[in-house]
Amino acid sequence: MARGDRLATDRRLASYGPAYLHYGIDLGDGTVAHARPHRFDRLWAGGGVVRTTLAEFAKGEAVRVVHEPAALFSSEEVAQRAEEHVGREGYSPMTDNCEHFTTWCATGNCHSRQIDIIAARVGRMAGKASAAIGSRSVRGGMRHVAVRTATGTTARIGLKAFMPAVLVAEGVAMAVEWKAHRAGHDEVASKRAGDAAGLATSAATFAATGALAGPVGAVVGAVTGAAVWAGGSLVSKTATWAGGRVVSGVTSLAVRRRTLA
């Protein structure tokens, strides 16, 4: 590790809560500049950029250097940008967190891959539901959804089975993508891993539902689950892109205001 490097270490929201990556900038003298809340049990109660020892930053966890997205400034410039903001007040888990700050120091752009994963997957959940319900025939007083499969057949799925399946598949996809990101995989690889897990889960969930009607029902269910995943993925791209633009715009505005202050 050297001055100007971007560092990442594992953290948890609580003792047994979900793990995430905490980011900072190596200042080259055994200290790290990083954004954090004043109290980790009150993430929305404010925070700022602090300079602490590497040991305090790591809190006993392994620390690694990250390189994505590619830095647009030299290592010295990255470190200087971080130093200039030490003591700055302002923190938001969604729009102005440690990853936003670290990425801004290296690229000039406010970006958090972790927030992007959450926003994109939630957007895809809504996109899949809209794609299946809005573009397919809905019958039985909103109790069934007709889905056109890749084989050209139409399968009617009860909404009570459809909605949980969509949520479970997208939830698994988000968890796998999140884990891949934490493991150091780049954006493309982590997203591909999440999509593969989501497709498999969607097919398996619908197959389990169809299995109640026998082996043929299980096969039709699996094909239907894959169709729901693939169709929703295509339609939800616009929603995901739009959601990402909104998050990015709000983030940039928040940090510009912090910088001017």
C-alpha positions as CSV (number, residue, x, y, z in Angstrom):
1,M,0.0,0.0,0.0
2,A,1.2,3.5,-0.8
3,R,0.1,7.1,-0.6
4,G,-2.9,7.8,-2.7
5,D,-4.1,4.2,-2.8
6,R,-7.8,3.4,-2.4
7,L,-8.3,1.0,0.4
8,A,-11.2,-1.3,1.3
9,T,-12.0,-3.4,4.3
10,D,-15.0,-5.4,5.5
11,R,-17.5,-3.9,8.0
12,R,-20.8,-5.0,9.3
13,L,-23.9,-2.9,10.1
14,A,-24.1,-4.8,13.4
15,S,-22.4,-7.7,15.1
16,Y,-24.3,-10.2,13.0
17,G,-25.6,-7.8,10.3
18,P,-24.9,-7.7,6.6
19,A,-21.3,-7.1,5.6
20,Y,-20.2,-4.3,3.3
21,L,-17.0,-2.6,2.2
22,H,-15.7,0.5,3.9
23,Y,-13.4,2.6,1.8
24,G,-10.7,5.2,2.4
25,I,-7.6,6.9,1.0
26,D,-4.1,5.9,2.1
27,L,-2.2,9.1,3.1
28,G,1.2,7.4,3.2
29,D,2.1,8.0,6.8
30,G,0.1,5.2,8.4
31,T,-3.1,7.1,8.4
32,V,-6.3,6.9,6.2
33,A,-8.8,9.6,5.2
34,H,-12.3,8.2,5.1
35,A,-15.9,9.3,5.4
36,R,-18.0,7.8,8.2
37,P,-21.0,8.5,10.3
38,H,-20.5,10.0,13.8
39,R,-22.2,6.9,15.2
40,F,-22.5,3.6,13.3
41,D,-25.7,2.8,15.2
42,R,-27.2,6.0,13.8
43,L,-26.2,6.1,10.1
44,W,-28.6,8.9,9.2
45,A,-27.5,11.2,12.1
46,G,-24.6,12.9,10.2
47,G,-20.9,12.3,9.9
48,G,-17.9,13.5,8.0
49,V,-14.4,12.9,6.7
50,V,-11.9,11.9,9.3
51,R,-8.2,11.0,9.4
52,T,-7.4,7.9,11.5
53,T,-4.7,5.3,11.9
54,L,-4.7,2.4,9.5
55,A,-5.5,0.1,12.4
56,E,-8.5,2.1,13.4
57,F,-9.7,2.1,9.8
58,A,-9.3,-1.7,9.5
59,K,-10.7,-2.6,12.9
60,G,-9.0,-6.0,12.8
61,E,-10.1,-6.8,9.2
62,A,-7.9,-7.4,6.2
63,V,-7.2,-4.3,4.0
64,R,-6.8,-4.4,0.3
65,V,-6.1,-1.9,-2.5
66,V,-8.9,-1.4,-5.0
67,H,-8.4,-0.1,-8.6
68,E,-12.0,0.2,-10.0
69,P,-13.0,2.5,-11.4
70,A,-9.7,3.6,-12.9
71,A,-8.2,6.7,-11.2
72,L,-8.1,9.9,-13.3
73,F,-5.6,11.6,-11.0
74,S,-2.1,10.8,-9.9
75,S,-1.6,9.1,-6.5
76,E,-0.3,12.3,-5.0
77,E,-3.3,14.3,-6.3
78,V,-5.7,11.7,-4.9
79,A,-4.0,11.9,-1.5
80,Q,-4.1,15.8,-1.6
81,R,-7.8,15.8,-2.6
82,A,-8.5,13.5,0.4
83,E,-6.4,15.7,2.8
84,E,-8.2,18.8,1.7
85,H,-11.5,17.4,2.9
86,V,-10.5,16.0,6.2
87,G,-12.8,17.6,8.8
88,R,-15.5,18.2,6.3
89,E,-19.0,17.6,7.8
90,G,-21.6,15.7,5.9
91,Y,-22.5,12.1,5.5
92,S,-25.3,10.0,3.9
93,P,-25.3,6.3,3.5
94,M,-27.1,6.6,0.2
95,T,-25.6,9.7,-1.5
96,D,-22.4,10.7,0.3
97,N,-20.8,7.7,1.9
98,C,-17.2,6.4,2.2
99,E,-17.2,4.9,-1.3
100,H,-18.6,8.1,-2.9
101,F,-15.8,10.1,-1.2
102,T,-13.1,7.7,-2.1
103,T,-14.2,7.4,-5.7
104,W,-14.5,11.2,-6.0
105,C,-10.9,11.6,-4.7
106,A,-9.6,9.3,-7.4
107,T,-11.9,10.2,-10.4
108,G,-13.7,13.4,-9.7
109,N,-17.0,11.5,-10.0
110,C,-19.2,10.5,-7.1
111,H,-20.0,6.8,-7.4
112,S,-20.8,4.0,-5.1
113,R,-21.0,0.5,-6.6
114,Q,-22.6,-0.8,-3.5
115,I,-25.5,1.7,-3.8
116,D,-25.7,1.0,-7.5
117,I,-26.2,-2.8,-6.8
118,I,-29.1,-2.1,-4.4
119,A,-30.7,0.5,-6.7
120,A,-30.4,-1.6,-9.8
121,R,-31.8,-4.8,-8.2
122,V,-34.7,-3.0,-6.6
123,G,-35.4,-1.4,-10.0
124,R,-35.3,-4.8,-11.7
125,M,-37.8,-6.2,-9.2
126,A,-40.2,-3.5,-10.2
127,G,-39.3,-3.9,-13.8
128,K,-40.0,-7.7,-13.8
129,A,-43.3,-7.3,-12.1
130,S,-44.3,-4.5,-14.6
131,A,-43.1,-6.5,-17.5
132,A,-45.0,-9.6,-16.6
133,I,-48.2,-8.0,-15.4
134,G,-48.3,-5.0,-17.7
135,S,-47.4,-6.7,-21.0
136,R,-49.1,-10.0,-20.6
137,S,-52.8,-10.8,-20.3
138,V,-54.1,-10.7,-16.8
139,R,-57.1,-12.8,-16.0
140,G,-59.2,-13.9,-13.1
141,G,-59.5,-10.6,-11.4
142,M,-55.8,-10.0,-11.1
143,R,-55.3,-13.5,-9.7
144,H,-53.3,-15.0,-12.6
145,V,-50.6,-13.8,-15.0
146,A,-50.1,-15.3,-18.4
147,V,-46.5,-15.6,-19.4
148,R,-45.3,-16.4,-22.9
149,T,-42.4,-18.9,-22.7
150,A,-39.4,-19.4,-25.1
151,T,-41.2,-22.4,-26.6
152,G,-44.1,-20.3,-27.7
153,T,-46.5,-21.8,-25.1
154,T,-48.4,-19.7,-22.5
155,A,-48.4,-20.6,-18.8
156,R,-50.8,-19.1,-16.3
157,I,-49.2,-18.3,-13.0
158,G,-51.0,-17.4,-9.8
159,L,-50.0,-14.0,-8.5
160,K,-49.5,-15.5,-5.1
161,A,-46.8,-17.7,-6.5
162,F,-45.5,-15.2,-9.1
163,M,-44.7,-12.2,-6.9
164,P,-42.7,-14.2,-4.2
165,A,-40.8,-16.0,-6.9
166,V,-39.7,-12.7,-8.5
167,L,-38.7,-11.2,-5.1
168,V,-36.7,-14.3,-4.1
169,A,-34.9,-14.6,-7.4
170,E,-33.9,-10.9,-7.5
171,G,-33.0,-11.1,-3.8
172,V,-30.6,-14.0,-4.5
173,A,-29.2,-12.2,-7.5
174,M,-28.5,-9.1,-5.3
175,A,-26.9,-11.2,-2.6
176,V,-24.6,-13.0,-5.0
177,E,-23.6,-9.8,-6.9
178,W,-22.9,-8.1,-3.5
179,K,-20.7,-11.0,-2.4
180,A,-18.8,-11.0,-5.7
181,H,-18.2,-7.2,-5.4
182,R,-16.9,-7.6,-1.8
183,A,-14.6,-10.4,-3.0
184,G,-13.0,-8.0,-5.5
185,H,-14.6,-8.9,-8.8
186,D,-15.1,-6.1,-11.2
187,E,-18.5,-4.7,-12.1
188,V,-19.1,-6.9,-15.1
189,A,-18.1,-10.1,-13.4
190,S,-20.1,-9.4,-10.3
191,K,-23.2,-8.5,-12.2
192,R,-22.9,-11.6,-14.4
193,A,-22.6,-13.8,-11.3
194,G,-25.8,-12.2,-9.8
195,D,-27.7,-12.6,-13.1
196,A,-26.8,-16.3,-13.3
197,A,-27.9,-16.9,-9.8
198,G,-31.1,-15.0,-10.3
199,L,-31.9,-17.0,-13.5
200,A,-31.2,-20.3,-11.7
201,T,-33.3,-19.3,-8.7
202,S,-36.2,-18.1,-10.9
203,A,-36.3,-21.4,-12.8
204,A,-36.0,-23.5,-9.7
205,T,-38.7,-21.6,-7.9
206,F,-41.2,-21.9,-10.7
207,A,-40.2,-25.5,-11.2
208,A,-41.0,-26.3,-7.6
209,T,-44.4,-24.7,-8.0
210,G,-45.1,-26.6,-11.2
211,A,-44.0,-29.9,-9.7
212,L,-47.3,-30.1,-7.8
213,A,-48.8,-31.0,-11.2
214,G,-46.1,-33.7,-11.9
215,P,-42.9,-33.9,-13.9
216,V,-44.3,-32.1,-16.9
217,G,-45.5,-29.3,-14.7
218,A,-42.0,-28.9,-13.2
219,V,-40.4,-28.6,-16.7
220,V,-43.0,-26.1,-17.8
221,G,-42.4,-24.2,-14.5
222,A,-38.7,-24.1,-15.0
223,V,-39.1,-22.8,-18.6
224,T,-41.6,-20.2,-17.4
225,G,-39.3,-19.1,-14.6
226,A,-36.5,-18.5,-17.1
227,A,-38.8,-16.6,-19.3
228,V,-40.0,-14.4,-16.5
229,W,-36.4,-13.6,-15.6
230,A,-35.2,-13.0,-19.1
231,G,-38.3,-10.9,-20.1
232,G,-38.1,-8.8,-16.9
233,S,-34.4,-8.2,-17.4
234,L,-34.9,-6.8,-20.8
235,V,-37.8,-4.5,-19.9
236,S,-36.3,-3.4,-16.6
237,K,-33.1,-2.0,-18.2
238,T,-34.7,1.4,-18.7
239,A,-36.0,1.5,-15.2
240,T,-32.6,0.6,-13.9
241,W,-30.8,3.2,-16.0
242,A,-33.3,5.9,-14.9
243,G,-32.9,5.0,-11.3
244,G,-29.1,5.1,-11.6
245,R,-29.3,8.5,-13.2
246,V,-31.4,9.8,-10.3
247,V,-29.1,8.4,-7.6
248,S,-26.1,9.8,-9.5
249,G,-27.6,13.2,-9.9
250,V,-28.6,13.5,-6.3
251,T,-25.2,12.3,-5.2
252,S,-23.3,14.8,-7.4
253,L,-25.5,17.7,-6.2
254,A,-24.9,16.7,-2.5
255,V,-21.2,16.5,-2.9
256,R,-21.0,19.8,-4.9
257,R,-22.8,21.5,-2.1
258,R,-20.4,20.0,0.5
259,T,-17.4,21.1,-1.6
260,L,-18.6,24.7,-2.0
261,A,-19.3,24.8,1.7
